[in-house]
Amino acid sequence: MSQITSNLLLVKQRVELAALAAKRDPKNIQLLAVSKTFPAQDIEDAMHAGQTAFGENYVQEAIEKIHQLAKLRSSLEWHFIGPLQSNKTREVAQNFDWVHSVDRLKIAERLSAQRGEYPSLGDLQVCVQVNVSKEESKSGVSLDQADALCNAIAKLPHVHLRGLMAIPEPTPEREIQEQAFTKVRECFTAIKLKHIHDDGYEFFDTLSMGMSDDLETAIAQGSTMVRVGTAIFGKRDKITA
């Protein structure tokens, strides 16, 4: 058994135990393997161990791997989870299945228009990123701006609004983790209840929050998708792109 396979089994066990502790069905929580900075071979190894959804932060690095693994494209689901610049939206619209990091209407409009140029790909799944900890170094709209941005995106063609994504400020304090995740969940629930019968909200079902160090807390607070890199692939070298 490879190290990646072993790590995946341990992470899936953590997800299952966290879900059961929260009296939730583990099947309702998706594991997104964050493969940024790791080679295509590691992704292929993880795929053979049963993992199909992968998250990438850097557009050019991701596209290289998507092309390298083109023969497996039908078996893989690619999620873009990093900050997205306007000049990169076309490449993302053309190559990814999901975008978690939409924080401006301009970005959503560009993704919508550009995805529409590739009808064979189907609609792009998008989440609005919220900056729950109000960190200047992080992307994302404030919680009180999330509703308006979601409502604008819900009206766009060629994209499906799926929910919210958050990356709270790292902390070892579980109570502080809980407070941040609770705020995101409450924001998500309020938007869903307000717009549940509106066109464009039929797919609003995703809370993308929780990573290697805090996935248990995130699941306890309602996360439906945890983004895990280090616990699967190991420690990574920092790069910029």
N, C-alpha and C positions, 0 to 999 in steps of 0.2 A: 504494500500500500504506500502510495506517495505521500509526502508531507502535506501537499495541498488537499489530497483526499481526506487524510486524517483530520486536518484542520477544519475542513468543511463539515465533517461529521460532528465535530465538537461544537461548532457554531450552530448547526441545525438543532443539536440537543439543547443548547442554551436558549434558542428561540422557543422550542417546544416547552421547556420547563417554565420559561417566563410567561408564556401564554397560559399554561395550565394554572400557574400561581395567580394569574389575573382573571381566572375563570373565562378564558377566551379559547376559541378553536384555533389551534396552531395553523390550520389550513388557510386561515384568513390573514396571515402575515407572510408577506413575500420577502425573501432574502435577495438583496441586490449585492452582488460581489463587486467591490470597487477595485478595478484592475489598473488604475492609472499608475504609470511608471513601470508596470510589470510587462514582460514580453508576451507576444501572442501565444507562445508555447504554454505559458502558465494558464492562459484563458482556455486553451484547448484541453489541458489536463483537468481543469475544473469542470469543463463541459462533460468530459467523459466520466466524471464523478457525479454527474446529475445536475450541475448548475447551468442554467440557461440565460439568466439576466445579469448583465455586466454594466457597471457604471464607469464613465470616463470623464475627466476634468479638462483635458487639453485637446483642442479640436484636431490639430495636425497629427499629434501622436495617436489619437483614437482612430482617425481615418486610415492611417497606415496599417493599424492592426485589423480594422474592418476589412481592408483590402487583402491583407495576408490571410484572413480567415474566410474569404469570400465563398469558398466551397461549403462552409458550414452556416452560411447566412440564414438559411431557413430554420435552423435550430437555435439561433441566438437572438436575444433581445437586447438592443443597445440603448442605454440611457445616458444622456448628457447631463451631468450634475454640477458642472463648474460655471463660473461667471461667463456670460455670453456677450460678446461685443457685436455691434451691428454688422461689421464687415465679415463676421463668421457665420451669420445666420443661414446663408444659402447652403454651406457645407453641412451644417447640422440638419437642416430641413431635408436634405437629400440623402443623408446616411443614417440617421438615428430613428428609433421608434418612440422614444420618450425624451422630453426636456423637463428637468426639475427646477430649473433656475430662472424662470421668467419673472422679472421684477419691474418691467416697464412695458407699457402698451405698445410702444414703438417696436420693441423686440417681438412681441406676439404678432403684431401686424405683418412684420417682415416674414416671420416663420409661416404664417397663414398663407400669404401670397406666394411664397416660394415653394411651399409644400404643394400648393395647387398646380404647380407646373409639372408635378410628377404623380399623376392620378393613379398609376399602378401601385404606388406605395401605400395608399390609404391615408386616413387622417393621422396626424401627429398627436400623441398624447402629451399634455402639458400640465405642469404644476406651477403654482405661484409660490415664489420663495418669499418667506417672511423673515425679517430680522428681529427675532423675539428678544434678543439680549441688547439690542440697540448698539451693536458694535460698529464703529466707523470703518473698520477694516473689512467688514463683511457686506456682501450684496443683500438685497431683499427689501421689500416694502415694510412699513410699520404695520402692526396688527390692525390699526384703525383705518389703514388704506387698502387692506387686502380685499374687502368686500367690493369696493368700486372697481379695482383692477380685475377681479374675477368676473364681475358682471360685464365688463367690456370685452374680455376674452371670450366669454360664453357666446357672444354674438358673432364671432368670427367663423368663416368657413375653413375647412380643411384642418382644423385642430379640434381636439376634444379636451375640454377642461376637466382635469381629473382630481384636483385637490390642492393641498398645501405641502410645501417642503420647508424644513427649518434645520438650522445648524446652531443650536444654542452655544453660548460661550462655554468652553470646557471647564469642568470643575469636578473634583472628587466628592463633593458634598451632594449626597443623594437628594436631600431636601431641596437644594437649589435646582438640581436637575428636574425634579418633579414640578416645581413651580413653573419653569420654562415650558416644559412639555404640556402642562395643564393649560397654560395660556394659549398655546397653539391649538390644542384640541378644542378648547372652548370657542376659539375663533372659527375653526373649521365647522363645528356643530352649528354655530349661529348662522353662518353663511348658508349651510345646507338647509336648515329649517326655513330660512327666509326665502330661499329660491327653489325649494325642492320641486315645485310644479312649473318652474320656468323652463322654456326651451334653452338648451345648452348646458343644463345641469344634470342630465340623465346619467352621466358617467362620473359625477362628483363623489368619489368613494375612497380617495387615497390621502393618507397622512404619512408622508415620507419623512421620518425622523427617527433618530437613534443610530449609533455607530458602534464600533468595537467596544468602547469603554462604557457606554451607557445604554445599550440596547434593552437591557432588562427594565430599566426605568421607563424608557420610551414605550415599550410594549404595555407596561402597566398603565400608562396614560393614554393608550389608544392607538399607537402607531400601527399602520397596516403594511409598512414597508421599511425595513431596516437596511442601512447602507454599510456594509462591512468590508473593509479592505485588509487591515493589518492582521486581524485574527485569522484570515484565510491565507493570504499570500506572504505574510511576514512584514518586517519593518522595511520601509522604502527610503530610498535616497530622495531628498527634496530636489525638485527641478522647477524651472520656470518656463512657461510657454505661453 
